[in-house]
Structures are given as C-alpha cells and as structure tokens.
Amino acid sequence: MLLEHRGRRPVVPESAYVAPSATLCGAVVLGENVRVLHGAVLTAENGEVRTGANVVVMENALVRGRAANPAVLGEAVLIGPHAHVNGATVEDEVFVATGVSIFPGAVAGARSELRINSVLHVNSRLAPESVVPIGWIAAGDPARLFSPDRHEELWEVQRDLDFPGTVYGVPRGTPMRDIMSRQTEFYGAHKDDRPLD
C-alpha cells in the first residue's frame, strides 16, 4: 500500500518490488532493486526514509523517518524480519538481523553486523565493521558493547544519550500522560493519509 502523508508521496523505481501487504507512507524514496517484503512498513512521519540500491527490508520490519532524524539505509543493506530502524542511519553493507532495534540519531557503520535482538541505542555511533552480539546493547559515541546483565554500567552511558529528548522532545521525568498526549496529537496526522493508486 502506498500512502500520501503530510502532502508527500513514496517514490518507487520500476526496478524495486514492494509486496502487496507492505506499506510505504509519505516521503519514502527507494533506491534501485530494493525489495520490501510482506508486512514491512516504511513510514516517513515528518521526515524522510531513503534507501540506496540493493536493499532488502524483510517481513514485518519497521523503518521510520523523523524530521530531526531521517531514516537512511545505504546500499546493499539487509533489514531483517521484525527489525526496527527509527530515525537512524545504516551505512553501506550492514546486516541488521531479526528483531534488532536501532534508535533515533544512531549510526550503524559500514559493514557492521547487528545480530538477533541486539540494540543500537539513541544517538550512538557503531564503528564500521563492528559486531553487536545476539541480545547485546551498543551505546555511546563511539558505541561500547554491553551484555544485558550489565544494566548499571549501561545506564552510566545511556543516561547522557537523552532518549526522552531525542525521541519525544521532552526532558527526562516528563509524565507519561504528557508524553502520550503529544504522541497522540503527532500521530493524529495519519487521519489525513490518502491511499495512492
């Protein structure tokens, strides 16, 4: 499904394939020979989603572009099933495995590998040719690797990355009622989306 959002339409070259059950919403620009498989969603909220050539976005993955942080996928990138790339840059030849989460402002360096269910945290930069092990978290600039059981050490790095400010535009400690009031208003813009033929 192709949707116009905030007056912007997806751009899909003839060489690309978008599965009938996939969704491209708003300012999404695909490169040559891109494949977007069933259930995948590429949504340009108030920013852009751009891909290079020879990218595969697998089943049920989400790629979200934001005003301050567009989603940019380089060339020869794999986005695995159920992966989540939100306002991040994924450089050329990166392997993003099943269930990976990459948060706004993050950069996955060229030829890096993010293995199953790993995380690249907000505003973090993963060096080229790095590997994030299964279930591990990469955080900081440059990113350091943390196993899930090292939460206290991770928090020392994560705290200063400003997740609430980057993702929600609010200071840490803002009540969820306030955050969700802002979020429901923001995503309410989808009420005006228009399907394209």
C-alpha positions in Angstrom: 0.0 0.0 0.0 1.3 3.4 -0.9 0.0 6.4 1.2 0.4 10.1 0.8 1.2 11.6 4.2 1.7 15.3 5.1 1.5 16.0 1.3 4.4 13.7 0.4 4.3 10.5 -1.7 6.5 7.5 -1.8 8.9 7.2 -4.8 9.4 3.6 -6.1 11.6 3.0 -9.1 10.5 0.3 -11.6 13.3 -2.0 -10.6 12.0 -2.1 -7.0 9.5 -4.6 -5.6 7.0 -3.7 -2.8 4.9 -6.6 -1.6 1.1 -6.1 -1.7 0.9 -6.3 2.1 3.8 -3.8 2.7 3.2 -0.1 3.4 5.1 2.9 2.2 3.8 6.1 3.8 4.9 9.6 3.0 8.3 10.8 1.9 9.8 7.4 1.3 12.3 7.1 -1.6 13.5 3.7 -2.6 16.7 3.0 -4.5 17.1 0.7 -7.5 16.4 -3.0 -7.0 15.1 -2.6 -3.4 12.8 -5.3 -2.1 10.2 -4.6 0.6 8.7 -7.8 1.7 5.3 -8.7 3.2 4.1 -6.7 6.2 7.1 -4.3 6.2 6.3 -0.7 7.0 8.4 2.3 5.8 6.8 5.4 7.2 8.1 9.0 6.9 6.4 10.7 9.8 7.5 14.3 9.4 10.9 13.4 7.9 12.2 11.1 5.2 13.0 7.4 4.6 15.7 6.9 1.9 17.4 3.8 0.7 20.3 3.0 -1.5 20.3 0.3 -4.1 20.0 -3.4 -3.5 18.4 -3.1 -0.1 16.1 -5.8 1.3 13.6 -4.9 4.1 12.2 -8.2 5.3 8.8 -9.3 6.7 7.3 -7.1 9.4 10.2 -4.8 9.7 9.6 -1.1 10.5 11.7 1.8 9.1 10.6 5.2 10.5 11.8 8.6 9.3 11.7 11.7 11.6 12.2 15.4 11.0 15.4 15.7 13.1 16.5 12.2 12.2 15.6 10.8 8.8 15.9 7.0 8.3 18.7 6.4 5.8 19.7 3.0 4.6 22.9 2.7 2.5 23.5 0.3 -0.4 23.5 -3.5 0.0 21.7 -3.4 3.4 19.6 -6.2 4.9 16.9 -5.2 7.4 15.8 -8.5 9.0 12.3 -9.6 10.0 10.7 -7.7 12.9 13.7 -5.2 13.0 13.0 -1.6 14.0 15.0 1.2 12.4 13.8 4.5 13.8 15.3 7.8 12.7 18.8 6.2 12.2 21.5 5.9 9.5 22.5 2.4 8.4 25.6 2.7 6.2 26.5 0.5 3.3 26.7 -3.3 3.5 25.2 -3.5 7.0 23.5 -6.7 8.2 20.6 -5.9 10.6 19.3 -9.3 11.9 15.8 -10.3 13.1 14.4 -8.2 15.9 17.2 -5.6 16.0 16.3 -2.1 17.3 18.1 1.0 16.1 17.0 4.2 17.7 16.9 7.9 16.6 20.2 9.6 15.9 22.1 6.3 15.8 24.6 5.4 13.1 25.5 1.8 12.2 28.9 2.0 10.5 29.6 0.4 7.1 29.9 -3.4 7.0 28.8 -3.7 10.6 26.6 -6.6 11.9 23.8 -6.3 14.4 22.9 -9.8 15.4 19.4 -11.1 16.5 17.6 -8.9 19.1 20.5 -6.5 19.6 20.1 -2.8 20.2 21.9 0.3 18.9 20.9 3.0 21.3 19.7 6.5 20.6 22.5 9.0 19.5 25.1 6.1 19.4 27.6 5.5 16.7 28.7 2.0 15.9 32.1 1.9 14.2 32.4 0.3 10.8 33.0 -3.4 10.7 31.7 -3.9 14.3 29.6 -6.8 15.5 26.9 -6.4 18.2 26.3 -9.9 19.6 22.9 -11.5 20.0 20.8 -9.6 22.5 23.6 -7.1 23.4 23.3 -3.3 23.5 25.6 -0.8 21.8 25.5 2.7 23.4 27.6 5.8 23.2 29.7 7.7 20.6 31.8 5.7 19.9 29.5 2.8 20.9 30.5 0.5 23.7 29.0 -3.0 23.9 27.1 -4.2 26.9 25.6 -7.6 27.7 22.0 -7.4 29.0 23.1 -8.2 32.6 25.3 -5.1 32.8 22.4 -2.6 33.2 24.1 -0.4 35.8 27.2 0.1 33.5 24.9 0.7 30.5 22.9 3.3 32.4 26.0 5.3 33.1 26.4 5.7 29.3 22.7 5.7 28.3 21.6 8.4 30.7 23.5 11.1 28.8 22.3 10.0 25.4 19.0 11.8 26.0 16.4 9.2 24.9 13.3 11.3 26.0 14.6 14.5 24.4 15.6 12.8 21.2 12.6 10.5 20.8 9.8 12.6 22.4 11.2 16.1 22.6 10.7 16.3 26.4 13.1 16.3 29.4 13.6 13.2 31.4 11.0 12.8 34.1 8.1 14.1 32.0 4.9 12.3 33.0 3.7 9.6 30.5 0.3 11.4 30.3 2.1 14.5 28.9 4.2 12.4 26.5 1.3 10.4 25.2 -0.8 13.5 24.8 1.9 14.8 22.5 2.3 11.5 20.7 -1.4 11.0 20.0 -1.6 14.5 18.6 1.5 13.9 16.4 0.3 10.5 15.0 -3.1 12.0 14.5 -1.7 13.4 11.3 -2.3 9.9 9.8 -6.0 10.6 9.8 -5.4 12.6 6.7 -3.4 10.0 4.8 -4.5 9.2 1.3 -4.1 5.9 -0.4 -2.5 6.1 -3.9 -3.3 4.0 -6.9 
